[in-house]
Amino acid sequence: MIRKYLVQALNLIRQNPLYSTFYIVGTALAISMVMLLVVIYYIKIADIYPEENRSRIMVATTAHMQNITDPGSNTTGSISYNFVKDCFYKMKEVEAVSAIGVDLVNNGYVQLPATKHRIPVVQKAVDPAFWTVFNFKFVNGAPFSEADFSSGIRKAVISEEIAQRLFHSSDVTGKYITIDFIEYKICGVVKTPSYATNLSYAQIWMPYTCIPNYDKYSQMGALGGYQVVILARSSTDFDFIASQVNDFTRSFNATPQDGYRLLWHGQPYAYWKTLFRVNEMTDLDFTKIFRQIGSILLMLLLVPALNLSGMISSRMEKRLPEMGVRKAFGATPRILFSQIIWENLIFTVLGGCLGLIISYGMVLLSKDWLLTLLDDYVMALPDGVSMSITPQMLFSPVLFICTFMVCVVINLLSAIIPAYLSLKKDIVYSINKQK
C-alpha cells in the first residue's frame, strides 16, 4: 500500500512540478530553521569530543556574594582557590573534580626559544583531574603528572594544530616552547578540539600551580579565579553532589564574610543547564525558558504549515473529481484520507531532507558566529582560532529522529484540515466539479 502511495506521489510531482517544487521548498525552509536550532543545541549539549562525558558533568562557574543587610549590594566572580580546596576537592561519591583557573591566564603568545616569531594562543590553567573529566586523545606523550602539578613544574600539553604550526610535527614531547617569555617543556600533544567545546577548549594547557600566586587571590572567602567541573559516576548522583555543596555553603555562611552571604542559584548545574543561564544572580526558570523555546518552535512550524495548508486546499479542490469517482467505486473516506496524508508525508520528507542539507550548509558556512549565539557573552573568536565542525557534531541518530518528527508535525498541521473538509463533500458535488 505504501509503495502505491509513493508511486502516486511521484506521479503528482511529474504532473505538477511547480506545485511540488513550492511545497517541497517551503517545507525545506521551515524545517531548516527548526533543524538549525536543533543542530546548535545538539553541538552545545551532546557528548562530543573531548567533552564526551557531558551527561555526567556538573559545572560551577561563578559565586554570588550578597550583602546580608542590603540585598541590593552584590558582588559576583569566579570561585576562590580556598573554597575549591575546602569544598569541591573534598567531595565524596564523585569520579573526579577539576578546577580551571579561568582568571589566572589570558590569551598569550607562544614561540620557540630560538626564534622571534610569535603566534597567539588560547591558554588554560588546569589540574591533573582535568584529563579525567575530559576525554582528550593524546597523539603524542601524556598529561602532566600529579607530582609535576604538586611541584609547580612548568610543563604544557599543546594541541596538534599548535604542534604542526611550530614544529611541523606532532612528535614533539620533550621539546621546549616559550609562552609569554616563560619557558615550558612539552609533555603531550592532543587531538585539536573544537572551539565549540569552550569549557575544555584551549591550544595550550599548563598546571595552574606554575602560575605565581595561584592560591593567593580571594575576596570575601569565596570569590577568586576558578571554575569547577565535577564528573559524577552517574547523573543520578547529581542531587547528592548538590547537597554536599549546599551543606558546606550553610556552614560557610554561618561565619560572617564581611557582612556578605554566598548564593549559588542552583549551582553546580548539570552541564546542559549552563546553556540557559541568564546571569550570575538569577535562578533558572525552566517554565519561562521552555515557554520561550516552545513559542519559537511553534512560530517556525505554524506559519509555514498555514501556507502549505492553503496550497493543499487549492490542490484538493482540483482533485475533487478524482475523489468523487473513487468514492463512487467504493473507496472509503478512511482510505482516501490515508492516501492524502501519505502523499503529503512523502512530499514533506523530501522537503525535510532538503531542509536538513540547508541547515547543515548554514552551520558550516556561518559556524564562526552561529555557534556562539547561545553563549553568555558573544565575543569575536581569538586570533588564530577557527570554529571547526566535525562529523560527530552533525551526524547523529538524534538529529535524524528530530528531522522526521518535524516532518510529521508539519505534515499533520498542513494536511489534516484540507483533507477532512474535501472528503466531507458529497460524491455528486465532487464529480460535478469536473464540469
MOMO-V735483 format. One record per pair of residues at least 24 apart in sequence whose C-alpha atoms are under 6 Angstrom apart, sorted by the first residue. I is the first residue (numbers start at 1). GAP is how many residues later the second one is. If there is no record, write none. Layout:
# MOMO-V735483
I:GAP + I:GAP
This chain:
# MOMO-V735483
9:334 + 24:327 + 27:324 + 28:323 + 28:324 + 28:326 + 28:327 + 29:326 + 31:324 + 32:323 + 32:324 + 32:326 + 32:327 + 36:323 + 43:350 + 45:227 + 50:84 + 50:85 + 50:86 + 51:83 + 54:217 + 56:175 + 56:176 + 56:178 + 56:179 + 57:173 + 57:174 + 57:214 + 58:171 + 58:172 + 58:210 + 58:211 + 58:212 + 58:213 + 59:169 + 59:170 + 59:209 + 59:210 + 60:168 + 60:207 + 60:208 + 61:166 + 63:201 + 64:198 + 64:199 + 65:195 + 65:196 + 65:197 + 66:194 + 66:195 + 67:192 + 67:193 + 68:191 + 68:192 + 77:146 + 78:145 + 78:146 + 78:147 + 78:148 + 79:143 + 79:144 + 79:145 + 79:146 + 79:147 + 80:138 + 80:142 + 80:143 + 80:144 + 80:145 + 81:134 + 83:139 + 94:138 + 94:139 + 95:136 + 95:137 + 95:138 + 96:135 + 97:132 + 97:133 + 98:31 + 98:32 + 98:130 + 98:131 + 99:128 + 99:129 + 100:25 + 100:26 + 100:126 + 100:127 + 101:24 + 101:124 + 101:125 + 102:123 + 102:124 + 103:122 + 109:70 + 109:71 + 110:68 + 110:69 + 111:66 + 111:67 + 112:65 + 112:66 + 113:64 + 113:65 + 122:80 + 122:81 + 123:79 + 123:81 + 123:82 + 124:78 + 124:81 + 125:80 + 125:81 + 125:82 + 125:83 + 126:81 + 126:82 + 127:80 + 133:98 + 137:53 + 137:54 + 138:51 + 138:52 + 139:50 + 139:51 + 140:48 + 140:49 + 141:32 + 141:46 + 141:47 + 142:45 + 142:46 + 143:45 + 149:58 + 152:57 + 152:58 + 154:30 + 154:56 + 155:29 + 155:30 + 155:31 + 156:30 + 156:31 + 156:49 + 156:50 + 157:29 + 157:30 + 157:31 + 157:32 + 157:47 + 157:48 + 158:31 + 158:45 + 158:46 + 159:30 + 159:31 + 159:33 + 159:44 + 160:29 + 160:30 + 160:31 + 160:32 + 194:194 + 195:192 + 220:37 + 305:105 + 305:108 + 305:109 + 308:106 + 309:105 + 313:105 + 320:110 + 321:109 + 321:110 + 321:112 + 321:113 + 324:103 + 324:106 + 324:107 + 345:66 + 348:59 + 349:58
